[in-house]
Amino acid sequence: MSGTAAHQESAPDLLRLDVQICFALHSAARAFGGVYRQLLRETGLTYPQYLAMMALWEHGEMPVKRLGELLRLDSGTLSPLLKRLDAAGLVRRDRSPEDERSVIVTLTAAGRALREKAAPVPLAVARTTGLTVREAVELRDTLERVTDALDAAARAGVAVDDDTPAVCGD
């Protein structure tokens, strides 16, 4: 038996779902989505709208471009989301007086008031995870590192490389 064949027999099957980091993240994201849907029902917000509102509650008014950068959303996704928030009376979108090409998003009084209704959501979500505060912080930090690495890889162009060590498996 060749060395490559022996290695393939002893290595885990990397095409199994249970060894995929991406599938574990996908499953966790879907589970989080279900919890957020229930908890946000009272606010009338979807999860992406909630993220936009959190960014605005934290940073105040900002250009749409900056909001998209913070949320990692492209304008094709962000524009309809902001249109719905505007129609709901939670934000206002106005052209920048300095640059007519730029649109500034500003919270309305109703948008600012909604913060109080949304305030219990983060702790309620945290309780559902079963993680300690330390575990949650470590997980968030790890996910941020993974996201940064994946973004860098996507910018550089990703290629299949047989010499790359596997990060999945037992």
N, C-alpha and C positions, 0 to 999 in steps of 0.2 A: 504494500500500500504506500502511495507517495505521501510526502509530508503534507501536501495541501489537502489530500483526501482525508488523512488522519485528523488534521486540524478541523476540517468541515464536520466530521462526525462528532468530535468532542465539543465544538463550539455550539452555543445555543442557536436555535433556528431564529435568525434575526427578523424573519417575516411573520413571526407570531405576534398577535395583538398584545399579549400579556408582557412582552418585553419592550414595547414601544413607549418611549417617553411622551411622544406626541399624542398617543391614544389616551394615556393617563391624564394629560393636560386637557384634552378634548372632553373626556368624561367628567373631570372636575369642573370645567367651565360650564358644561350643560347642567350639572348638579347645582352649581352656584346660580345659574340663570333661573332655575326653578324656584330656589329659595328667594332670590331677589324679586321675581314676578309676584310672589305672594306678599312679600313685605312692602313692595312699592305700590301695590294696588290702591292703598289708601291715598297715596300722593298723586295718582293719575299719571305717573311717569313710567316710561319704559326704562330698562337698564341703561341703554346708551344716552337717553335724555338725562337720567340721573347723573351719569358721569359728567355730562356737559354742565349741569347745574352745580355739581360739586366744584368743578374747576372755576366757575364764575363766582360761587360763594367764597372760594378761597382767594382768588386773584382779582376779582372785580372785573369791570369792563375790559374788553380786549378785542383785537382784530380777529376775524374769523380764522385767518391763517394761523395765528398763535394758538387759538383754541384747538384747531386741527392737529397742530404739532404736539400739544399737551396730551390729547386724547389718542394720538396715533391714528387719526381718521383722515381719509382723503376728502376733498371738497364734494365729490359726488355722494358721499355718505352723510357728511356733516350738513350740507345745505338743506336737504329735506327735513332733517332732524330739527334744525334751528327754525325752519319755516313752521313746523308743528308747535314748537315752544312759543314762537311769536304769536301764532293763531290762538294759543291757549292763554295768552296774556302774561306769560312768565318772563319773556325777554323782549327786547326791542332791537332791531337791526337797522343801523343808520350808516349812511356813507360818511367816511371820514372827511372832515372839512379840509384837512391837510392833503389828502390823497383820495380823489374820487373813486379810484379803483379799489380801495380798501373799505371793507364793511366792518363796523364796530358793533359788537354784541354787548348789550347792557341789560342787567337785571331790572325788572319792573318792581314795584312795591309788592305785587303778588308773588313774584319770583323770590324776592328776599324773604317774604313771610313763609313760603313753603319750606324754607330751611328748618324751621322749628318742627314741622311735621315729619321731615326726613331724618331728624337728628337721632332717633333711636335705631335706625336701620343698621349702621355699621356694627354696633355691639350685638344686635340680634343675629346678624349673619355670623359674626365671630363665634358666638355661643354654639351655633349649629355645626361648626367644623369639628368640635371636639379637641381642638388644638389648644395648648397653653399659649400665653402671650409670647413667650420666648420662641416656641415652635412656629407660631404665625409670623413673627418678625423674620426668623431664619428662612422660612419658606418664601416670603415676599422678597427678601434680599437675593435668594437663589434664583427666583424667577426673573428678577430684574437683570441679573448677570446673564442668564440664559437668553433673555430677550435682546440684550445688547450684543451678545455674541452672534445670535442669529441674524440680527439686522446688519452687522458688519459683514457676515458671510454672504448675505444676499447682495449687499452693495459690491462686494468683491467678485461675485459670481461663484456659485457653488458647483463643484464637480465631484463625481464619484471617484474615490481614490481608494484602491484596495489596501494601501499601506496605512490608512487612517485607523487607529485603534477603535474598537467598538466601545460605546458607552452604555449600551443596553446589555441586558442579560444578567445571569446569576453570578 
